[in-house]
Amino acid sequence: MDSEYRNLLSLLDDENEQSACLAMAELLKRDESKLEPVLRKLQESSNLRLRRRIHQLQSTILLRRRRKSFSDNLSSCSLDLLEGLIQLHLLWFDNDSPESLRKQWGKLVIKAEKFQPSTLESLAFFMQKTGLKAVNRDDFDPEHLCLGTVLDNSAGSDFMLCCIAVLLAAKCGIRLRITQSAETDFILIDDYENVLVPANDWDYMPNDGTRYTFELWSVPMLLRYAAALLFTAAVSADSFRYIHTIGACLNGSSSPEGVAFLPYPYGSAK
């Protein structure tokens, strides 16, 4: 370990908060593979101030990885919707763990597999039984777009409920696609063009023989839309941290200096 590296680590215990923050910023520019073993050794230090700053560094490294992973997923051709929704949740609730979200999701999957819906109509009945309800589109809240809180509170945007229903249907052998109605509600259609409307208490509408042209939403489109809505919420709340984190994902940027398309102080443009 070079002397500059040791000096930066020693500043983590500095009483001057600004000096410590500058040291942390410099350390985060270093090779993570070399930095992380050192942080692990120091993370249980008896020095409370040092330990707190070590944990802040570790949290920042974890958040960067999650951001990069989600950003990579947005441009991937083999994007997995469930994993994308989990990563999206973790961008907003970064103290949660992916394991707890998968466990939470697994409980709902078990219920669906026991019920075994075989048609869109029976899936509509199951979704009603789960108690999952769509919130009014004007009642915008970031929690309505995060998988864990939607499952916890049994309330979410119609967009999120469509995503959940598509994933559950796939587990039961039903292929569904997501589109939008003329009223901008998100809806589900099956291979026979039967329709399910989560925003209207999971209203099932069988195909009446009329042929429609649907613009179907792909997985990257769905996740970019959700990320854009969370970004809007971050801007509305003037939250620097979330603006930078989610903006970087949408922009595909990992630069510590900021996101190019955002004005100062959120991005690199002045």
N, C-alpha and C positions, 0 to 999 in steps of 0.2 A: 504494500500500500504506500503510495507516494505521500510526501509531507503535506502537499496541498489537500489531499483527501483527508488526512488525519486532522488538519486544521479545521476543515469544514465540519467534520464530525464533532470536534470539540466545541464548536460554536452552537451546537444544538442545546447545550446546557447554559447558554448565555442568558443572563437576566434581561438583557435588552431584546425585546420581541422582534424589532426590526432586523437586528443582526442575525437572529436565529432564522427568521423568514428568508433572508437573503441566502443564508447557508443552505437551507432546505431547497430553495430554487436551484442553486448550483448543483447540489447533489442529484436532483432529479434529472439533470442533463447528462449524468454519468451512465455508464453501462449498467443496466439493471441486473444483469447476471453477476456482476461483481458487488453491486450495492446491496442486494437482497440478503446474502449470507451475513453481512456485517449487521444489517438491521435486525436479523433474527437473533443474533447474539446479544444485541442491546435491548431487545423489546421487553425483557423482564427485569430491567435494571431497577434497583431500589430507589434510584433518583427519579422522583415523580415527574419533574419537568422534562427530563431527557426522555423518559418513557412515553409521555404524552406526544412529544414531537416525533419520536420514532413511529408511533402508531399513526400519526398524521401522514408521514411519508409512505407508510405501507398502504394506507387507505387510498392515497393519490395514485400509487402504482397500480392498485387493483382497479380503480376507476378508469384509468387509461386503457387497461387491457380490455375491460368491458366495452369501452367506447370503440376501440379498434375492432373488437370482435363484431359488434353490431354494425359498424360501418362497413366491414368486409362482407357481412351477410347481406346488406342492402344491395350490394353489387354482384351477389352470387347467383348463378343460374340454378343451383340446387338448394335454394333457400328453404328452411324448415319453418313453417308458420309458428308452431308451438315454441320452438327455441327462440325465434324472433320476438314473440310476445313476452317471454321470460326475460330476455335481455332488455327489452324496452322497459319493463317494470323496474328492473334493477338500475336503470339510468335515473329513475325518479326516486326510488326507495333503495338507496345504495347500501343501507344497513341490513336489508333482507338477504337471504341466501338463495341461490338457485335450487339447492336441495329442498328447502322448505316449500318453495313454489311448486316443484315437481311432485312433492308429496301431497300438497293441497290439490293439485290437478288430478293426481292419481285417484283420490277419493271420489271425485266426480265421475271419472272414467269407470270405476267399479260400479257405481250406481247405474250408469248408462248400459254397461254390459249385462247387468242383472235384469234390467228392464227389456233389453234387446229390441229397440225400435227397428222395424224393418221397412218402413215407408216414411215419407215426409210427414204424413198426417200423424202417424204414431210418434214420430220425433217431436212434433208440435205438442202433443199431449205430455210427453216426458219433460220437455222444457218448461211447460206450465207447472208441472209437479215440482220441479227444482226450486221454484220461486224466483228465478232470475227474471228481473223486469228491466225494461228499457226506460231510462230517464228521459225527460223532455229535452229535445235538442237544444233548447235555449238555456237549460240548466247545466252549463258547461263547468266541469270540474276535472282536473287531471286524474283524480282517483277513478273516474268512470272509464279511463283508458288503460288502467294498469290491471293486469290479470289477477294478481293476488287480492287487491281490494275489491274488485268486481265479484270475485268468488266469496270473499268475506261478507260483503254487504248485500249480496244478491241484487245488485243494481249496477247498471253500466250503460254506456252508449249503445245504440242499436248496432253500430259498427262492431263493437267488441262482442256483443251477443251473437252476431252473425259468425264471427271468427270462432267463438267457442262452439257453436252448433256445428259448423263445418268440421271441426276437429273431432267432435264426439260422433258425428254421423260417419266419418271415415272409419272409426273404430268398430262401427256396427255394419260396415259394408254398404253404406249409402253415399253416393257421390253427389255432393252439393257444390254449387258455385255462388259467388256473391256478386250482386250488382246493385244498382240504385233504381228506385222508382222515379216517376216524374215529379213526385213531391219531395224528392231528395232523401227519402227514407232508404236505409240499406235493407235489402231483402235477399232471401235465399230462393234458389230455383233448383229443381232436380232435373234428371235427364228427360222427364216427360213434361217439363215446363210447368209443373205445379209450383205454387209460390207459397212462401212462409214469411210473415211480416212480424219480426220481433217487436217493433215499436207499437204494434196494435195487439198486445197481449198474445203474441205467437199465433196470430190469425192465419189459418190455413185456407188457401184458395186454390181449388183444383182447376186444372186447365180446361177452359170452356171451348177449346177447339180453335181459338184465335191464335195466329202465329205472330210472335213478337220478335224483334231484334234486340238482343241484350248486349250491352257492353260489359263484359266480365272483368272482374278485378283479379289481377295476379297477386301472388304473395308479396313480391317487392312493392307493388302499388299499395297494398294494404298496410305494410309496415312503414312505408314512407309517409303515408297519410297520417297514421297514428303518431309518428315522430314529429310531423309538422304541427299537429294539434298540440302536442306537449310543448313544442317550441313556442307556439303562440301563447300558451299558458305561462311559460317562463318569462316571456317578454312582458306580458300583462302584469306579472308580479314583480317585474324588474329584478329578477333573480340572476345575478351575474353567473353564479356557478352552473345553473341549469341551462342558461342561454348558451354559455360556452360549450358545455358538455354535449347537449343535444344538437346545437348548431354544427359542432365539429363532426358529429355523426352524419348529419345530412350533407355536409360539404365534403366528407371523406378526408378531412384534415386531421393530422395528428400533431400539428405544429404547436409548441408551447406558447408561441407568441400571439396566438389568437386565430380567429376564423376570418378569412380574407373578405367575405362578403358582408361582414358586420361592421358597423361604425364603431369608432373608439368610444368608450373603453372596452366594449364587448369583443371587438375584433381588432385586426391589425390595421385597418384603414382609418386614417385620421382626416 
